[in-house]
Amino acid sequence: MRKFRIIIIILIFVLIFLFFTRLLSPKYATSLVEGSMISQYYDESKDHEVVFIGDCEVYANFSPMVMYEEEGIKAYVRGSSQQLIWQSYSILEETLKYEKPKVVVFNVNSMRYSEPVSEEYNRLTIDYMKWSKQKIDIIESSMTEEENIWYYIFPILRYHSRYDKLTKEDFEYLFKRKNNTFNGFLVNKNIKPVENLPVQRRLADYKFADNCYEYLDKITKLCKDNGIELVLIKVPSLYPYWYDEYDEQIKEYAENNDITYYNLKNNVEEIGIDYSVDTYDGGLHLNLTGATKLSKYFAKVLAERYDLTDYRGDSLYDQKLQVYKDSIK
């Protein structure tokens, strides 16, 4: 009987611990919604022939629902804010545990970053990943000097001080989550035209760091080992600057590894992007109209170049497309 009481007490303690961990952890439902995107993949069907990997330049600029409507492509965007290249590698590795797409599209913007940026950005990628070897790898490789791995294992150690900052969101989404994306695409309808960009300053060194090349090699090998076509892209953002010296390095890498690389900034006129109406933040990212144009263009490129199935007429995706259209009206 005494053992039974001990078990009950331990169980109650664990339940209370889990409850307050969930209560005090950020929900990313109505604010900082970027933190919820990484987890939404787990609830999706795992039949995507194209998977995008990368930072905000993929989740803000490519709409899988538009790609489905235009070319029948089933695609998903596994993006997150400031997703660093070693994080992209582990997220791709995790994705291949669930499905094997025909094409992986990797945005090369993260080649500019060789070190972790901040805990805040780390959290937006890591917090709601499922526990796995890949999550542990990302934590260990991304922590800043001030961070502690135990704060990721037991989030309450990090978020215990939020008790006086709780909002309605924390209670409303205590036991549920809000889906803020459409197959990983985050809709933004705002318009902020390009006006005054910062002066493009010269850099002392344009060479990408060795560890960035190391992980690009790993992404390349992972795709080749699994018979997946790897496509490198740079989206048509105007800032931060993508220097010609950066571009030449990626071109050379792609040529040496028999990979296709698209710098889509070179196709702005063909895509039809108008930076006076197609961006929500002065040229850093495209808004809904800009992303729609880019998605139509790139869907056609993928459909023509790769052996992708035209899934138009799929009942699940037809329903998702209708929900998407109703949402963006």
Secondary structure, DSSP 8 states (H G I E B T S, - for coil): -HHHHHHHHHHHHHHHHHHHHHHHS---SSSSGGGGHHHHGGGS-S--SEEEEESHHHHTT--HHHHHHHH---EEEEE-TT--HHHHHHHHHHHHHH---SEEEEEGGGGG--S---HHHHHHHHTTS-SSHHHHHHHHHH--TT--HHHHHSTHHHHGGGGGS--HHHHHTSS-----SBTTB------------------S-----HHHHHHHHHHHHHHHHTT-EEEEEE----SS---HHHHHHHHHHHHHTT-EEEEGGGGHHHHT--TTTSBSSSSSSB-HHHHHHHHHHHHHHHHHHS-----TT-HHHHHHHHHHHHHH-
